[in-house]
Amino acid sequence: MATASEDSTVRLWNITASGPVVAGFVLQHKPGIQIHTVAFSPDGRWLATGAQSGVRLWNLLDPSAEPKTIYEDSNVDIIKVAFSPDANWLIAGATETYQALLFHTPFDGPQRFFHVNQWVGNVAFSPDKRWLVVPDHYKALVLDLNKADPASEPITLRGHKDAITDMAFSPDGMWFAMGSADHSVQLWNVPDRFSGPNALKGHEGPISSVGFSRDGRWLASASNDMTARLWNVSSPFGQPISLRSASQPTKLRLWDLRAEPLAVSQVSGDELDVGAGRVFSANGKWLATLSNPAKFVHLLNLTTSPPSERLLLHPGIASPAFSPDGRWLATGGYDATIKLWDLTSPDPTAGPKVLHGHRGAIRSLAFSADMAPPGLRRTRAVRARLGFDGAECVGQTTNSGGWRRNKHCPYGSDQSRRPLCPYRKLGT
């Protein structure tokens, strides 16, 4: 797991390790630099960080090595970094410069710049790895990643009359949806080179979010008019299902899309301000919502009927993150700590693992896809500059799972230092 803090550092944690969780590596940025965003590459090789001064890439095969600074500009604030599904492309989005930057593996060549008329905080890659969509104020640019220069002659998706607020591809890659502050949603046919659009209207406020159901049957749109609508993708011009809760617009509600007709289930008795964040676990068993203002996290167990709710007290601004295996929920706090809540425990709120080390509020959390970047797996040799009198440590786990230290290990035979070693008891 990677965590970014206002202390100008990113820390890598091996949460599969037995015993106390300690930061295996501290990735230093220039003092005073605020790190906004982090992202693991899908193949587990790279960690990208976006900050006030640019973009850095850290090689997770050797996290102690010097990072690649693939873009640097003191006048640029990078607020979004994202890898393509095949890890061949990295996009970074800036704020005041209104730029998007595109990099191709092995990330040594020149970056490709293109201008957009808004801050780039949201992008969308197609599931088939061919298309990248970047918002451009009232329109969107579609880049073909199969081209030598994807930024040249992009497809332009027009039709909205106000800023693009959210975007999503359907899981099968057949459809692309855009929501706008003009109160409407556009639906584009991807295989037909983004023909369309089908304009989906009816909301009475700006669109805040769009998303497809896992089976691709439904497109959901949420709006500042305090309603959500469900659109049948196979007949988008049909009457949508309006999920209205005018009397209690900020109650958290869930709808079972398998039910006929849809039945509403109120699952939270507390008010959630408009703008509260939410995230589902990959296995669909849990839902976490971050209150606004961010005082605590609502955790809902979706396997019970009705869903049971617990409150996790950990004030912070970082969006909570579920581990890919569904075991852990990570939260980041204003108090510079990260908490890992064990979802396999009978009471997930009891005794979370508290990770210390940062000296500033946590701004971003991310899990690697395999839960252990290659540089932290015990099946590989590890070489790291650990900072004790400039000494270096070279180690390798034994076949029995034990750890064999180099005689020059900076932790040496001092038993009081051994628990500090980031390679001690690495997870399987």
Secondary structure as GFF3:
##gff-version 3
##sequence-region A 1 428
A	DSSP	beta_strand	2	5	.	.	.	ID=ss1
A	DSSP	beta_strand	9	13	.	.	.	ID=ss2
A	DSSP	beta_strand	23	28	.	.	.	ID=ss3
A	DSSP	beta_strand	35	40	.	.	.	ID=ss4
A	DSSP	beta_strand	46	51	.	.	.	ID=ss5
A	DSSP	beta_strand	54	59	.	.	.	ID=ss6
A	DSSP	beta_strand	68	72	.	.	.	ID=ss7
A	DSSP	beta_strand	78	83	.	.	.	ID=ss8
A	DSSP	beta_strand	89	94	.	.	.	ID=ss9
A	DSSP	beta_strand	99	104	.	.	.	ID=ss10
A	DSSP	beta_strand	112	115	.	.	.	ID=ss11
A	DSSP	beta_strand	124	125	.	.	.	ID=ss12
A	DSSP	beta_strand	131	136	.	.	.	ID=ss13
A	DSSP	beta_strand	139	144	.	.	.	ID=ss14
A	DSSP	beta_strand	155	157	.	.	.	ID=ss15
A	DSSP	beta_strand	164	169	.	.	.	ID=ss16
A	DSSP	beta_strand	175	180	.	.	.	ID=ss17
A	DSSP	beta_strand	185	189	.	.	.	ID=ss18
A	DSSP	beta_strand	195	200	.	.	.	ID=ss19
A	DSSP	beta_strand	207	212	.	.	.	ID=ss20
A	DSSP	beta_strand	218	223	.	.	.	ID=ss21
A	DSSP	beta_strand	227	232	.	.	.	ID=ss22
A	DSSP	beta_strand	241	244	.	.	.	ID=ss23
A	DSSP	beta_strand	253	255	.	.	.	ID=ss24
A	DSSP	beta_strand	264	266	.	.	.	ID=ss25
A	DSSP	beta_strand	277	280	.	.	.	ID=ss26
A	DSSP	beta_strand	286	290	.	.	.	ID=ss27
A	DSSP	beta_strand	296	301	.	.	.	ID=ss28
A	DSSP	beta_strand	308	313	.	.	.	ID=ss29
A	DSSP	beta_strand	321	322	.	.	.	ID=ss30
A	DSSP	beta_strand	328	332	.	.	.	ID=ss31
A	DSSP	beta_strand	338	342	.	.	.	ID=ss32
A	DSSP	beta_strand	353	355	.	.	.	ID=ss33
A	DSSP	beta_strand	362	366	.	.	.	ID=ss34
A	DSSP	three_ten_helix	374	376	.	.	.	ID=ss35
A	DSSP	beta_strand	382	385	.	.	.	ID=ss36
A	DSSP	beta_strand	392	397	.	.	.	ID=ss37
A	DSSP	beta_strand	403	404	.	.	.	ID=ss38
A	DSSP	three_ten_helix	418	420	.	.	.	ID=ss39
###
